[in-house]
Amino acid sequence: MIRSSQRGKQAEVPELVDGYPKCGHPGLGQRLGSSGRRPVPRMRAKPASHSASLGLCQAEESLRILVGTEGDGLPLMEINAAAAGETEASEQWDYVLVADRRTQRNPRQACRQRRFLEELRTKGFHYKVMEDGEKVFFGVRADSGIFDPYRTLLMQPEGPAARVQPARPAPIPAATRIRIVNFVLNSKTAAGDTLEDLVKNGVFETRFALHKGEDDLKKKWARWRNMVHKQPIDDIRDYFGEKVALYFAWLGWYTYMLVPAAVAGLVIFLSGFSLFNASQISKEICEADDILLCPRGDHGRKYQRLSDTCTFAKLTHLFDNEGTVLFAIFMALWATVFLEIWKRQRARVVLHWDLYGWDEDQEEMALELINCPDYKLRPHQHSYLRSTAILTLCLFMICLMIGMAHVLVVYRVLAAALFNSALLFQEEQVTTAVAVTGALVHYVAILIMTKVNKRVALKLCDFEKPRTFSERESKFTVKFFTLQFFAHFSSLFYIAFILGRINGHPGKSVRLAGLWRLEECHLSGCMMDLFLQMAIIMGLKQTLSNCMEYLGPWLAHKCRLIRVKLGHASEDPELRDWRRNYLLNPVNTFSLFDEFMEMMIQYGFTTIFVAAFPLAPLLALFSNLVEIRLDAIKMVRLQRRLVPRKAKDIGTWLQVLETIGVLAVIANGMVIAFTSEFIPRVVYKYHYGPCRKGADPAVDCLTGYVNHSLSVFHTKDFQDPIRIEGSENVTECRYRDYRNAQDYNLSEQFWVLLAIRLVFLILFEHVALCIKLIAAWFVPDVPQSVKNKVLEDKYRTLREKIRSSRKSTDV
């Protein structure tokens, strides 16, 4: 039995207007006061034990939460008498609040709980309280009259036809009903608290909307066997709201558009197999038994034959061949077409939902005004001082992300020394082992920094003080994605454009802290390092992340079910339904946001370094087929019901996708120009090779390219040649670079290649961006059918207004 305390503060008593809390209900003082409608007195269940002394809270005698003593096993029920005579089926309850029985024994917490529920009653809500073991459930249902002001204002009536009130108002859709109830419940009470504050303070443990009517979605959508079936987007919208439905509509379209990209990437990859043994470069490398490579790093103590890298040379040709450039341009065009056609798809969908002209800011203001007529508009504000502070903090975090890439560099250097000294790998396997473990370390770092970045982005948003929730969400999206982008891609940029380029040359190498030599690229080139890094990170993200994303909620849900089955099982079907929803995994503001962020990062991997990993679209396609059903199963079967939100687009994520598309053009151009061997091969073919004066059918134009691309180093110039095995019979060795054999300075070929690389980069980016712009112009964002429909609606509305004004003038 709850006992109240005499220590309650008088200031906590709500300010009343005509007996009702001020600004507590949507126009409560005006709507209820003007209509003369008063809350019907409530009937309470007779207490099973002695009544409690309520102290100050006895002023709220009309709302008493009766909880039995620990020995009582009977569930408590308390309902509003206004609900008497109505069917009390579980589907009528909109929301459930849950509290721990220990809260009921705290007089102050119990008093705050009673005040909140009493205010709900005065707003027009019905409630029911039921006890189940150590939990107390509060069922909340909104009276139909609550939705009247929302119905009239949110629908934005125009013209005389809109002013005609139907004989019977149309029923409120379930998603809209939950959305409005959630808004009212989370509004500030007369005491200044919100429901979120009460949950944080432990007055309530949690709150959630009830799953009801989801069986159809379970059969048609949330099943693994429906993996290749079309998604019921309209049904998703009716149950979860427009924002969730647009996410799945976008994800489905993205998955569908990945099919041509995956096929093109697979063709490019497989075309390398046709040249697996026919490539002139691979032949020369496999036959180069007389060419010795210089020892690599501090772990290299002997010379290695170039022919030992034969297998890796053939593998590199699978993704670094003549088709790489065409595939990169194709992906730039694909990214543009994908976004432009998605805009058209979105326009059709929102027109079908009658949301084409919907304004989010206007609706948020409408909700606030209905809930509290004294609501003051928050104007847009900008502070240069605050913006400077936020920019400085963001730059600091970006530098931290870049520093993480440098930590990865240190790891790779130290790992190379450790693997060699511990004899864990053969000497020629050290580089591959370092690359693989480096990718694993990078993946773990990404998981850690994701949690850090989310907290930092939230703090920055709170500091910026956005005006509305939608503005806060947009600002948070930009900040969090920026930090996540650097966390995921900083090490890839290092491998693609820095690794192996600042190491010096044999005999005079750059050392970390003066002790360890910097890591070299793979023996077959830096493209192999980038390919391995991409393959491992994408593979882990598509497999481990998806497994954890499903198994984590599934196991957590099963554990809760097992604990409950071991305890007392209620026979009340309504209480069982509430408990079933309670035992599902909780959801929060970031539940859908995290799904979007996961897809944005995947889209970045699919497009930004696709020139080095043409199989990325194929992996993304397989992953998305699983992701759609995985998210569906989570939302319908494993998680509590998301509060529906209205939306007419995917918001800031569209700008994120467009930014990634531009970055993809730049990054792929740089990969082809500076990481790939494409430019050196073309320059040799037409400037240095046997075909420089004209093609000869009897001679391959790349004959001699391998010898041309390797510089000469004289072994006598080693600082400690005695440590190298076999050095007494070797006078020179080769290494990947363009340097003179006399003084080891950069050769003329290096500067010629650098100039041509820069020219190619500029041309590639301009051509690719022009193709993107032309494609964006050629494919209109909005279909003509949608434009015509909107135009017809405007014409009809305007004509009715003019006719109405003429009639009123004649009268």
N, C-alpha and C positions, 0 to 999 in steps of 0.2 A: 504494500500500500504506500502511495506517495504521500509524504508529509511536506508541507510547505514551510518555509522559514519566515520569520518576522523581519529578516534582514533585507527584504526586497526594497528597492529604491522607488520613491514616488515618481521620480523623473522618468522611469521606464513605462509608466502608464500612458497608453497612446492618447494623443490629442484628438478629441471627438468633435464632430460637427453634426448637430442634430442626433447625437447618439451613435455616430458612425465615424470610423477613423478617417482623418483628413487625407485625401489623395490616395487612399488605400485601394479603392476599387476603380475600374474604368468609369469615371464619372459617377461614383457611388452616391455622394451627397446630392448630386443633381438628379441622377436617374431614379434612385430609389426614393429620395425625398419628394420629388415632383410627382411621382406616380402614387405616392402614398403607400407604397409597398414596404412592409416591414418583415424582417426575418421571422419565420415561424418558430416558436419555442421548440426546443429539442427535447426528445425523450431519452432518458438514460437507462442503461441496464442497472438493475439494483446491485449494489456492491456485495461481493461475497464475504467481505470482512468489515471490520469497524471503519467508520469514515475518518478521513484525515483532517487535521487542523490545517487550514490553508493560509493562515496569516494574511499578508497583503493580497495574495492571489485569491482570497475569498471574494474579492470584488469581481472576480471573473467566475462566479459560481455557475454561470450558465454553461460553462465548458469544463467538465471534469474528466480527466483521463484516469480511468480506473484500472489498476493493475493489481492482480492478486499477489499474495505473498509467495515466497519461493516454493512453498508446498502446494500451492494451487495449480492444478493442471488444466482447469477449464479456460478455454479461450474467451477473451473479453470482447464484446461488441458494443459499439456506441455509434449510433447513426443519427442523422438529422431527421426530425419528424417531417420535414418537407418531403422527404423521400418515402414517407409512409404511403402504402398503396401502390408504389412503383415496383416494378420487377427489379430485383437487385442482382441481376446477372453480372458475372465478372467482367463482361465486355463493356459495361457502363462506366467502369472506373477509369479515369484518365491517367492518374498519376498515383504513385505509391511512395510514401515517405517511410523510412525505417529508422528506428532508434533502438539503442541497447537498453536493456532493463536497468542496468546500473545508472543510466542517465536519469531514470525515473526516481531513483533514490537521492538524487542531488536536488535539494529544494530550488536552488536558483535556476538550474537547467530546466527542471520541470516547469517552473513558472514561465520561463521564456517560451517553452514549448507550447504551453497552454495559451499564452498571449497570441502566438503566431496562428494557432489553429482557430482561436476565437475570431481573429481578424479575417481569416479565410471564410468563416461562416458569415460574417457581416458583408463580405464581398459577393455572396451568393453561391458559395461552394457547399456541397454536401461532403460529409466525411464518415469514415467508419474505422474503428480501431479494433484490431485483433492481435492477440498475443500468441506467439509461437516459441516456446522455450525461452531463450535469452533475448529474443528479438520482439519488438513491438512494431506492428505494421499499421500505417495510417493510409487508408484508401481515400483518394480525393477525386471528386467528380464535380464538374462545373455545371451550374444551372444553365439552361438554354438561353435565359435572358442575358447572361454575361456576354454572349457573342453578338447581341444586337448592335451595339455601337461599332464594333469591329466590322460587322458585315456591311453597314452602310458607308463607313468611311474608307475602308480599304478597297472596296470595289469601285470607288471614284465615279459615281453616277454622273452622266452627262445627258442633257436633253430631257424632253418631257417623258419619253418612254422609260428612262431610267428612274424617274421619280415615282412611277406607278408602283405601289407596294403590292406584291402578290398576296392572294388570299391566304396562302400558307407558305411561309418562308422555306426556301430550299434547305435541305439538311447540310450541316457543315461537314466538309470532307474530313476524314479522320486525321490526315496529316496537318491540315490547317487547325483543327481543333487542338491537337497536342501542342502545336507551335504557339497558339495564343495562350493556352493554359500555362505552358512553360514560361512565357513572358510575364504573365500576371504573378505566378508563384515566385519568380526571381526579382520582382520589383521591390523597391524599398518599402518597408512597413512604416507605420506611424512612429515606431520606436527607433527608426533609422537603420534597422537590420535588413539584410537580404537573406534569402534562403541559403545562398552560398556562404554567407557569414555564419549562419547557424550551423551549417555542416562543418565548417572549419573549426568552430568552437565546440563541437561535440554535442550540440543540442540534438541534432539528427545525425545518424551515421551516413546515410546516403539517400538519394531520391532517383527515381527513374520512371519513364513512361512504360506502360505495359505492352508487351507483344500480344497482339490479338488479330486474328484473321490472316496469319502468315502462312497457313497451310498451302495455299495456292502457289506462293513463291517458293516454298520448299520443294514442291513437286516439279515446277517448271523451270526453276532457276538454280536454287542452292543445292545442286547434286553434281557429283563428279561425272556421272554418265551423260550429263547435258553439256559437256565441255565444248562441243562444236555446234550446239544449237543457238539460235538467235535469242538474244536477251529480251525479256518483256519490259522494255523501258517504261511504258506507260504504267504498268503495274508497280514497278519500282518507285516511280514518282508518286503514285497514290499512297504507297506505304511509307517510304522514307523521305519524301519531299523532292523538290526539283534539284537541289544541290547534289545529292547522292546520285540521282538519276542521270544528271549531266556528267558526273564522273564516270559512271559505267558506260554511258553513250560515247564519251571521248575515248575511254580505254578500249571499247569494242572497235571503234573506228581505227584507232592506232594499231591494234592487233591486225585488223584486216589489211591495212596499208603496209604492214611489215612483210606481207607475202611477196610482193614483187621485189622489195629490197633484199629479202632473204634469198630469193632465187638468184638475183643478180650477184650477190656476194658468193653464193655457193658456186656459181658458174666461174667466177674469177678464180676462186680457190682451186676448183677442179681443173681449170685450164692449165694450172701449174703442173698438174700430174701428167698432162700430155707432153710437157717439156721436161719431165723429171729427169730423163736420161739424155734428152736431146739438146739441152742448153749448153752452149759453147763455154760459158763461164763455169758451169758445174764440171764439164769435161776437163777443162784446164786445171781446176782445183784438184779433182780426183787423180789426175795424172802427174801432179807436181811433186814427185818424190824427191827431187833434187833441191827444192826450195825449203829452207828452214826459217821458221818464224822465231823472232826474238823472244826471250823469256818475258812473261807477262806478270807484272806486279812482284811483290815480295815472295809470293808462294811459288813462282816459276823458277826452278833451279836447273832446267835443262831446255835445250832447243826442241821445238816440235815441228814435225813435217807438215807442210801445208795440206798434203793429201789426207791427213788425219781428220780434217774438217769437212771431208767430202759429204757426209750425211747431212750435216747442218746446212751446208751450201745448197743442197737439193731442197731441203725443207724451206729455207728462206725464199727460194724461188717460187714457192706455192703462193705467197702473198706479196712478194716484191717483184712483180713482173710488169710487162707493158700494159696490162689491163688495169693496173692500180690507178692511174690518172683518170681513165674513163670512169671507173667505179666511183672515185671521189667526186667527179663532176655530176655523175648520176645521183649520188646521195644528196648533193646540194640541191639539185632539182627536185628530188623526192621530198626533201624536208619542206620545201616551199609548197609543192602541190598538196602534200598532206595537210598543212595548216590551212591553205586556202579552201580546200574541199571540206575540211572540218568546219570552217566558218559557215559554209553553205548548209551543212548538215545541222549545225546549231540553230541557224535561222529558221529552218523548217520545223525543228522540234519546238522551239519556244513559240512560234506562231501557232502551232498545233495546241500548245498549252495556254494560249491567250496571254502570253507574257512578253510579247515583242516590245510593247511600249512601257513596260513596268519599270518603276524607278525605285531602287533600293533605299536611297536617302529619304525619299518622300514617305516610304512605308515605315521606316524607323521613326521618323518624326510623328507620323500618325499614331503609331503604337504608344509613344510617350505621351502625346496629347490626350489620347483617350484614357490612358491610365491615370494621368494627373493633369487636369486642366491648367494648373499653375506652372506647368513645365516651361522652363526657360531654354530657348534655343542656344546651343553652344556654337558660336561663330568659328570660322576657320582662323587659325592663328599660326604664325610662323616666327620662330626665334632663331636668329643667326647664331647666337651664343650656344643654344641647345643643339642646333644642327652641326656646329663646329665640334662640339664635344662628342656627339654621336659619330661623326665622320672620323675623328681621331681614334675613338675606341674601335671602330670597325677596321681601320687601317692597322691598329695594333693587333687585332685578332687575325687579320690576313697575314701579317708578318709572322704571327705565331704558326699559322698553317704552313707558310713557306719554310719556317724554321723546322717544322715537322719533317719536311722533305729533306732538309739538311741532316736531321737526325737519322733518317733512313740511309743517307750517304755514309754517315759514320758507321752505322750498323753493317752495311755491305763491306766496308773496308775492314772492319774488325772481324767480321764473319769469315772473310777470305783468309785472313791470317790464322784464325782459330781452326778452320776446317783443314788447312794445310798442316799446321803444327800438330794437330791431334790425329792426323792421318785418317780422318773419317771418310775422305773421298780420294780417288785417284787424282793426280795433278790436273789432268785434262777435264775432270768433272767439277772442279772447284767453282768455275765461273757459272756453270748451270745451277749448281746447288745454291750459290749466293743469290742468283736471280730469283729462284723459286722461293727460298726462305724470305727474301726481301719482300716479295709480293704478299706472303702470309703476314709478315709483320705490319705491312701497310694496311692490310685488311683489318687487323686487330686495332690499329691506331684509328682507323675510320670509325669503328664501333664506339670507341671511347670518346672521340672528338664530337660525334653526333650528339651525345648527351650534353657535353659542355657547350656546344654551339647553340643548342635549343635554349638553355638557361640564359646564355649571354644575349641572344636575340630577344628573349622575353624581357629581360631587364632593360635593354635599350628601348624597346617599345614602351614600357612603363615610363621611362624617363622622357620619352618624346611626347607623351600625353595625347594620343590620337583622339579625335572628336567622337567617333562612333565605333561600334564593334567592327563593322565592315572595313573601316579605315585602319583600325588596329590590325586586323587580319592581313590586309594588303601590305602594310609596312613590315609586319613580322615575316611575311612570305619573302619579301625582297632581302631582308637581312639574313634570315636563316638560310635561304638558298645560296646567297653569296658566300657565306662561311662554309657551307657544305660543299660548294663547288671547289673551293681551294683545298678543303680537306681531302676530297676524292681525287682531284686531278693534279695537285701540285707535284707529286712524285712522278706522274706520267710525263709532265712537261720537263722535269729534270732528266728523265731517261731519254726522252725524244730529242732534246735540244742541247743538253749540257754534258751528259755522261760521255766520257772518253774524249772530250774536246779540249779539256784544260789540263791534261795529264803531262804535257811536255813530250819527251821522246826518250827512247832507251839511252841510258847513260846520264840523263839529266831529267829526272822526273819530279813532278810536283808532289809534295808529301803533306799529309795531314798532321799538324802539330810537329812537323819535322821528323816524324817517325814512320808513318805508314803511307805507302803509295796509294794514290787515288785509284779507284776501280776502273778497269778498262771495259770497253764494250765486249760483247760476245765475239768469239773468233770469226763468226760468219757475218758480223756487222751489228750495229745498234738496233736494226729493225727486229732482230730476233729477241733482244731484251724487251723491247716495247710489246712485241707479240706475246711473249710469256707473261708479262705483267698484266696485260689486258685479259688474256685467257684465264689466268688464275683469279683475278678480282671479279670478273664477270661470272665465271663459273661458280665461285663461292657465293656471290650475291644472289645468283639465280637458284642455287640449290640449298645451301645452308640457311640463307635468309628466309626463303620460302618455307623450308621445313620448320624453322623456329617460329615463323609467323603463324603457322597452323598448329604445330604440336604444343607450343606454349599455352595458348588459350584453351586448347582441347584438354591438356593434362590438368590445367588449373580448374577447369569446369568439372572434370571427373573427380578430382580430389574433393571439391566442395560437396558433390553429390554423395560421395562415399561417407563423408563426415555426417551428413544429414541423415542418411539411411541408418547409421548406427545409433542415432538419437530418436527422439519422439516424432512419429509421423502423424500429422494431423489428418482427420477424416473430412474436414471441411473442404469442398472443392475450390471455393474461392480463395481460401488461405493457401491451399496447395499451389494455385496459380500464381499468387503473389510471391510465394517462396521460390517457385520455379524461376520466375523472372529475377528475383534477388540473387539466386545462385549463379546466374550467368555472369560473364566477365564484365566489369564496369567499362563504360565509355566516357570520353571526355571531349573537350573542344578540339583536341589534336587527332582524334580517331580518323577522320577523313583526311585531315591535313597530312598525316604521315603517309597515307596511301598515295596521295598526289606527289609528295616529295620523293618517295621511292621510285615512282614512274619518271619523274623529271631527271633524276640521276641516271636511271637506266637509259633514257632518251639521250642523255649526254654521252654515255659510253657507246651508244649505238651510232652516233653521228660524228662526234668530235675527232676520234682517232680511228675511224673506220678504215682509213687507208692502210693502217698497219694490222688491222684485224677484220678482214672482210666477213668473217663468220659471226660478227656481233649481231646483225639483224636476225640471223637464224636462231641464235640463242635467245634473243629477246622475244621472238615469236613463240617459241616453245614455253618460255617463262610466262608470257602473258596469257596463254591459253589456260595455264594452271592458276595464274593470279586472279583472273576473273572469277572462277568458281571458288577459289580459296577465300576471296573477300566476301563473296556472296554467302558462303557457308558460315563464315565468322559473324557477319552482320545478322543473319536470320537465325542461326542455330546456337552460336556460342557466346554472343554478346547481347547485352541489354539493348533495348531499342534506341537508336539514335533519334534525337529530337529533330524533326524535319525542319529544313530551312529552304526558303524560297530563293531562287537564283535564275538568271536568264543567260548566264555564260559561266565559264570556268574562272573568271576573274583575272587576277594578276598572273596566273599560270600561263595564260596565252602570251603575255609579254616575255615570260621566262622562256617559253618554247621558241619564240622568234629570236631572242638573244642567243640561245644555244645554236640556232641555225646559222647565225652570222659567225659565231665563234668556230663552228664546225668548218666553215669555208676557210677561215684563216689557219686553223690548226692543221687541217688536211693539206693545205698548200705548203705549210712549213714542213710537215712530215715528208712529203714528196720531194721538196727542194733540198732539205738539209739532213734528213735521216735515211731516206731511201737511196739506193744506188741508181735510181732512174736517170738523174741529170748527168752523173759521171759516165754512165753507159752511152747516153745519147751524144755527149760531147766527144767521147773517144771514137764513136762510130763515124762521125762526120768531120772530125778535126784532126785526130791523131791516128786512127786505125787504117787498115788496108783499103777501106772504101772511101777515103777522103778525096781521092781523085776520080771516083766513079765506082759503081758497084761491079763486083766480079762474082758471077754465079758459082765459081769454083771455090771461093774463099768466103768464110763467114766474116761478117764485118766486125765482130767482136773478138776476133782472133788476136791474142796478145794483150787483152784487156787486164787480165789478172796481174801479169808482170808489170804493166804500166801503172796499176793502182797501188802497188806496194813500194815503199821507199826502202833504201839500202842503209844499213848501219854496220859500221866496221867494229868487229868485236874487240879490237885493241883499245877502243874508246870506252869500254865498260870500266866503271870505277873499281870493281872487284871481279875480274873475269875468272879467277881461280875457283870461285864458288859454283860456277856453272858447269854442269857435267858435259864432257865432250868438247870443251872450249879450245883444247889444244889443236884440234883438226879443223876448226871453223874460223874463217877469216871475216865472214860477213853474214848477216841475217836480215830478214825482211820484217816490216811492220806496216800496218794500215795507216797511211798518211801521205801527204804530198810535200816532201821536203827534199832539199839538195843532199847529195851524198857527201859533199865536202864539209860544209859547215853546219848542216842540219837545220838551216833556216827554211822557212816556207818557200816553196818553189813557185815558178811562174804559173805552172798548171793550177796550183791552189787558188791564186788570185783570179785566174780566168774562170775557174769553176765557181768561185764565190760570186763573181759578177753575173754569171749566167744563172746561178741559183736565185739571186735577188730579182733579176729580170723575169724569170719564170714565176716566182712567187707573186710579183705584182700583176703579171698577165693572168695567172690562174685566178687570183682573187677577183680581179676586175671582170673576167669572163664569167666566173661562177656567180658573182653578185649580180651581173647584168642578166644572166639567165634567171636568177631568182626574181628580180624585179619584173622582167617580162612575163614570167609565169604568174606572178601575183597580179599583174595588170590583166593578163589574158583570162584568168579565172576570177570572175566577180565574187566578192565576199557574200553577197546576198543574191539568191536566185531571182529571176525576173518574176516568177510566179508569186514569191513572197512579197516583193515590192508592189506588185499589182494588187494583191489582197489588202495590204496595208493602205494603199491609196484608195481603194474602194471603200474601206471602212471610214477613212477620213471624209471622203466625199459624202457618204451616207449620213454621218453624224452632222456635218456642216449643213446639209440640206434640211435635215430635221430641225436643227436650231433655227434656221431662217424661216421655215414654215411656222414654227411655234411662235417666233417673234411677230410675224405678220398677223397671226390669229389674235394674239394678245393686243396688237395695235388696233385691229378692226373692232374688237370688243370695247 
